[in-house]
Structure formats: structure tokens, C-alpha cells
Amino acid sequence: MVRVSEMAIVLCYFVLVLAIGLYFRNRRSADEYWSAGGSIGTFVNSMAIFAAFASGGTFLGAIGIVYALGVPLWWAAAVGSVVGFLVAAIFVAKPLRRLEQHTLPDIFDYLYADSRINLIAPAIILVGYFMYMVAQLRAGGLVSDYLLGIGYLPAVTAIGLVFIAYVALGGMWAITVTDFLQGVLMWGLLAVIWLISFDYFGYSMSAPLSEAPRVAGTGGLEMQTYIGFALIWAFAVAVLPHIAMRAFSAKSPESAKRAYAWVALMYILVTLPFVHIAGAAISIDPELAEADYALLLVMESILPELVAGFAAATILAAVMSSTDALLLAMAAAVSNDLYGNLVDTDASEERIVNMGTVAVVVIGLLGIIAAWNPPTYLVELYTDGTGLMAAAFFFPLVLGIWWKPMNRYGATTGMVGGALAYAVAYFYTPMFGAIIYAVPVSLVCCVVATWLTDARSAERIEQLSDELGHDRFGW
Amino acid sequence: MINTNRYTWIVMAQHTKSESGETASSVETSGWFYLDPVSKLMVAGCILGLLVVYVPVLYSAELTVGDLPWMFVSKPIVGLGLASSFVGATYYVDFKREGGD
């Protein structure tokens, strides 16, 4: 049965984000559409990055994981994400922003100017992010089905069409403003659910551990799963295209670095209350058939109806704040990177942006169709999509910026080697374990291929040092 | 009187091209671009943090502290410690650079 009050709140939210998209519809230069003109301040950018990173997976999938397997597994991802944001802040944030580019493949093109890399990098982004997007859409569908009662298929379709509309209209400007709004909503929701869960346990820090002891357990998983889950995010954050695009949108290199640092702190803080929330879910019903419903169970059981409506809108916001950024990154991969850098290097800026708008619509519709019948495991799906990109891109990017001899042969071999190693190891390792083998393979490929071929010239190294900002303030 | 504390932070956190003394004809073509000591310290902290979380459980998967699993206790402490020290260092260095005491 459709729940009218919750539905009304969600519809109001949809109208608001569409209005934001419409407001920014005339910002159509490449710099505005892909990077919001490089003018976003630290506070807004921090919140927008947080919202884009803390996806529907963080809310639904994470509470589901804690409910079923214990909080140490999710905190592996949280610690990995903290390390990932700090690594990104140290090694890539400022150099990326200084280059005034629009996408991660643009950076690879700048570093290596190699047509093979210009093909491989967007292709890997499209594969990895499509998995990520389908997982997010599934989360949105689950929430809507459970809390609004409108059915999974109509919910996924409606959510998909709304975010396609505002991304196509407003590009990075619309995404940044909606993501900021979504970030604020997410913090608000978490505060409310945590307070109510805290109240559920009589404001005791230790009660969840005694009443629902499996919340602190290690779930009987293999150690490779814990280590792999942390390493995926530790290596991925620096190379996630939708996070890198936020560095390009920052108002200065220093602002990009500060924003990354703040997100690291926000992300670990946001995961701490999961013990109480998942503990409440276990106390209410320890035998849920679908662990991803644990957060929804808590919301439905202990939140007042009106608050539950806001909560539904907020989880949809979490889904949409990630999915919109993924969609823009994929559209950029098609129009800016594959078309603009490879097929027609003389294409006008207007043509590339228009192609990007078409790509947003086409990829978004394909994502909706794929989400109609998605795989079951939400977190596993998007984490492996992310792991694939981490294995392929981390060392080609970081070594390209920091290791003087690194050349295009090393980068190409590292990308292909890392991606293939991840794909092969996926079938022979426990969940999330593939990254433990794939990243070292990528590193060895980068180093060996570079040693066996001609290193960068002194002039090129001097140019890189100047343009990447190695000769300016370090910290 | 020189504020040595402030001076140390600024030196650790910055370097300039003039200090490196490299010209186009004398550029090193091997090795790494310069990374300041504060960044190196934070990278070392990140590696150390991951080792602190995982090395003990590699030797004893069921390791507990106060009846709680080591992986339950260690991760939030390490995560919070790393993130807050990084944010603190970022703003402290900027504060010192701008002449704050």
C-alpha cells in the first residue's frame, strides 16, 4: 500500500533537485559542466564529496554487513577509506587541481599522451562504474519498495529518471549543489537514527555489545576479506573518477586537499554509530532474510511516521548523490575522454558537452534497465567495481605524478596487468581478496616496463615538476 | 627571538624551487619528486595504522582486548587518530605559515 505522507516528502525532494538542475541548465561550457568552473569552496566541496562517497551502500549495505557479519568488517572499509582519502590528499589532490583538467583520463592523457591509455582508462571506468551505479539503484529501489510501498520496478525507474534529468541539465554544478544538500540531509538522518538507537539501549555505550554480541564479532570470515576490504578503499579513493572530478572543481589546490582531509574525518565519524543502529536491528529481529533491510527495519520500528518519511527521502538522497556523480563520470568517459581525446581531437567544446548530455541519458537508462534485475549483494557488487579501478589506476597515476622515470609503457602495462590480475584473482580468492594480489602485480608491471623502455626526458621531467607543482609548497 | 617551533614546522612542510637548485640541464632523471617531511610522516602513519590493525590478528585471529575482538577495538581508534591528526596538521601548518604563534 502506498504511504501518502512519506510519498509526499519524497516527491517534494524530487521537485527540489529537479529545480536545482533547471537552475543550472545554462552552465554549458566544458569547464562549468564537468568541473563547476573550479570554484567550489572547501566546506561545500567536503560535504559534496562526503555525499558522493557515502552512498546508499554506506547506509543500507553497511548496516546490513554489520547486522550479518559484525562491525569489524565494515570498519575495515572505513579505516581503508580514511587511509585512501589521506593518500589522495597527499599524493594527488593538489597536482590534479593544478592541471586544470576535467576528468581522470584527461590526467592520464596529460601524463602519458598515449592512445592505448586513452582507450583503456575510460573503458575500465565504464565497466567499474556501471556495476557501482546498478548497486546504488538497487539500494534506492529497496528503500522505496520497503518504505513507500510503490514496488521495486516503479521506484528504480522514477529515481533513475529524476537523477538523469538533473545531471543532464545542470552537470557538475547541479551535482555539487544537490550533493551538498544531500550531505546535510544524511548527517541529519544519521544523528536522528543514532539518537533513537542510543535511546533504545538506554543511552549505554556497551549495551549493544551485551544484547547483540554478534555486532562486535568477526563473522567467521577469512582474514583476506578484512585486509582486502580495507585495501580496496585505501587504493581506490585517489583514483575514483567521481572523487577526482571534485578535486578539479575545488577553488584551489589547497582547498582540494583540505576537502579530502575533512571527508576522511567525516567518514570515520559517520560509521561509529553503526554499532548501535545494527545492534537495535538485531534486537528487534535477529533473523532478517535480507540483511540489507536492517536499517529499514530500525527506521520502521522506532522512528515516528513523519521522521520515517524524511529518512526515506534521505536514503534516496544518499543513493542519488552517489549515482549522479557516477553518471557524470561515465558520461565524461564517453564524450570527453573516448570521443574528445581519441575519436575527434578537434571536436568543439560545445559538441563534447552536448555529447555528454546524450551520454548521461543513454547510460542512465541502461543503468535503470540493469537495475530491474540486479545481482543480490549490494556491497560486494560496488566494492568489486571499485577494486577493479583501484588495481588498474592507482600506481599508473601515483607513479606518473611522483616517480620521475615513469613512462607510458609502464602505465599501460600497469593498467592492463592490474585489471587482469584483479579479474583472475576474483575467482580464486575469498570476497574482496583479489586486491591483495592485483595491486602488487600492477606495481611490478609499471616498474619493470618502465625500466625496460626509455625513461622520461629531462625536459619532460622539468615540465612535469613545474606544472604539477612539485617545486611549490609541499604540504 | 626566533620561534623555533614555528620555524621547524614551516621547514618541514615546505620547499621551494630555489632551494632545490635544479636547472633544466641538471635535472635528475631518476628517483622521486620531492615530498615534504610532514607528508612522509603522514604516509608512514597510514602504513603503521594498517599494520597495527592487521598484524596482530595475522598471528592470532581471535585476539581480544578486554573481551572485545582486536579488530573491533583497533579500527575506530586508528581511523580517528589518522583522520584527526591529518586535519589538525593541515590547519596547523597553514596557521604557522601565516604567522600564527
Interface residues (C-beta under 8 A of the other chain):
Chain A: G70 V71 P72 W75 A76 A78 V79 V82 V83 F85 L86 V87 A89 I90 L209 A216 G217 T218 M223 Y226 I227 A230 A234 E254 K257 R258 A261 W262 A264 L265 Y267 I268 L269 T271 L272 I401 W402 W403 K404 P405 A455 R456 S457 A458 E459 I461 E462 L464 S465 L468 H470 D471 R472 F473 G474 W475
Chain B: M12 A13 Q14 H15 T16 K17 S20 E22 A24 S25 V27 E28 T29 S30 G31 W32 F33 Y34 L35 D36 V38 S39 M42 V43 C46 G49 L50 V53 Y54 V57 L58 A61 L68 P69 M71 F72 K75 P76 V78 G79 L80 L82 A83 S84 F86 V87 A89 T90 Y91 V93 D94
